[in-house]
Amino acid sequence: MDWDSFLTPYKQAVDELKVKLRGIREQYQKTSLHTPIEFVTGRVKPVSSILNKAERKQIPLNRLDAEMQDLAGVRIVTQFVEDIETVIELVKTRTDFEIVSERDYILQKKQSGYRSYHLVLRYPVHTIEGEQKILVELQIRTLSMNFWATIEHSLRYKYSGEIPEDINMRLQRASEAAFWLDEEMSIIRDEVQEAQRIITAKQRQSRS
């Protein structure tokens, strides 16, 4: 398989979505409203990871575009849990892509302790050969959820998916601590947002 040609539209989809979602963040920053998007990242799955998952899930290589929904991935990270719902609603109002499926791993966390909200998008990419609709997985999570997931992913990679039980138990406790942190920050959310507005206003004054 010519991986470069196959993955190029996926890279284009990720790049375009990152620009569009960062644009939403910039629009909020120009107002006095709280910005629900803290930052946006994205990536195309490495070929080695694609092959490993295809073997594990028994997906034929000629069916990757239809059966592997996370070849392209974009992540929106928020400050507060409440921002996740705001972002979901913003995404649902858009007409430049179609939402294929949703999975709420926040209300129903994974057994590992993983929490995040997943949307699978069908995004149209315009190439010299015409329009190609690409599946993109969009993850929406808080800063604390993202920190936990990043650590868990590193450990899962290190131990080839078989994390030792003692480390697994600590990860479970860390997941609950991250959840508790989100709850505590939600309680003082109004105070935090007011403080951020004051800082932003002062920064604007100093630049003018």
Summary of the structure (lengths in Angstrom):
residues: 208
radius of gyration: 19.0
end to end distance: 55.4
largest distance: 59.4
contacts: 573
relative contact order: 0.12
helix: 55%
strand: 21%
